[in-house]
Amino acid sequence: MTATPARITAVDTFDIRFPTSRARDGSDAMNPDPDYSAAYVVLRTDAADGIEGHGFTFTIGRGNDVQVAAIGALRPHLLGRSVDALCADPGSLNRDLIGDSQLRWLGPEKGVMHMAIGAVVNAVWDLAAKRAGQPLWRLLAHADPEWLVSQVDFRYIADALAPEDAVRLLCEGRAGLAEREAVLLERGYPGYTTSPGWLGYSDEKLIRLAEQAVADGFTQIKLKVGADLDDDVRRMRAARAAVGDRIRIAIDANQRWNVGEAVEWTKALAEFDPYWIEEPTSPDDILGHATIRRAVAPVKVATGEHVHNRIVFKQLLQAGAIDVLQIDAARVGGVNENLAILLLAARFGVPVCPHAGGVGLCELVQHLSMFDYLALTGTTENRVIEFVDHLHEHFTTPVVIRDGHYAAPLAPGFSATMRAESIDEFRYPDGAFWTADLADQEEAA
């Protein structure tokens, strides 16, 4: 008698919010009071192994319920699907979701629905890696190049990257994989930290955390800028004095400026040798980024955490608008689209330094950078993963930082599984923390 194939039986969603605004963690010129949040999804199956797929997208508080609802709207596409078929070809789900004409009308391929697609697709990859008994970075790095290319949607990017180009890049990138994997397991992947640089921190806290970052082995830190130039000059001077001349200091305006302002403000901070200026203007303004890049060199221009999709990344690269490309594991349409973006960056020779300033983003994006190093570009030169020291304790396999490097995760999956007790405590609005918080507010009133 033939066994019944395992199916997806439930798609559970959760609105998870952490009160980070109370300590000004994550604060910047555009987002002064973020509450780091996750629109979280769990794919449950009737498989005998009981393995689940976990995924999420990141928000900063209000509106997280909208993002959760968007994920829930994808439930009909998932329920009843074969687990084996999904894990063998996650791209099939990616194509179905992006190809849904009515959902597509809400984008296309941008905004809340596209981020919801990314959360669900990432959960499928988490499920696939767990069932394979491998961390996602290793599953991707050892995958057949032609199969990986089959996971990429080349619509709208084939003028810059054809499938045969992608296969060639991956075949060439595999040379020396075993040697690099040994190095990765021993040394890890280089990181940099934003933890000293939140805009709401006092100068004393900035200095203390900057000095600690150097002691912890980081060779780059990042400061938020863009609210007040005099404050930025003072803070940059303090940071440079704290870390010395050998440590890179990146600066991040979080889309605060017009093009002219970005040029003037960056030049005003040039005496402190900023390594890059991140998100100097709207992430949609490709030509604006190109103008800024020409004007502020040798300061580099970086962007990507709010770029909607592979098409905008393609145009940023074609226009010579950025020196550093910053993928986000939970902004675009999941692993499949990030594979496309990594391949585009490799095609244009632009280094990828991922964004990871949010709950769970460090856990996810480390896998993508490690794959890039092992099986695509073969280098970590001028490549670093952002690290923020917030909320890792809520994950079952949190990131591990040693001497300023991300240790390669060894647990099967995408490192996306949140602890059940954390979900129970910080589920909004009825988790234990928020219930008690509301009671305290009512008592104080």
PyMOL commands that set and color helices and strands:
alter all, ss='L'
color gray80, all
select helices_A, chain A and resi 20-23+64-72+75-78+83-88+90-99+101-104+111-132+136-141+145-150+163-173+177-187+203-215+229-243+259-268+270-272+286-296+310-318+335-348+361-375+392-394+420-426+432-444
alter helices_A, ss='H'
color red, helices_A
select strands_A, chain A and resi 8-17+37-45+53-59+189-197+220-224+248-252+274-278+300-303+324-325+385-387+401-402+405-406
alter strands_A, ss='S'
color yellow, strands_A
deselect
rebuild
show_as cartoon
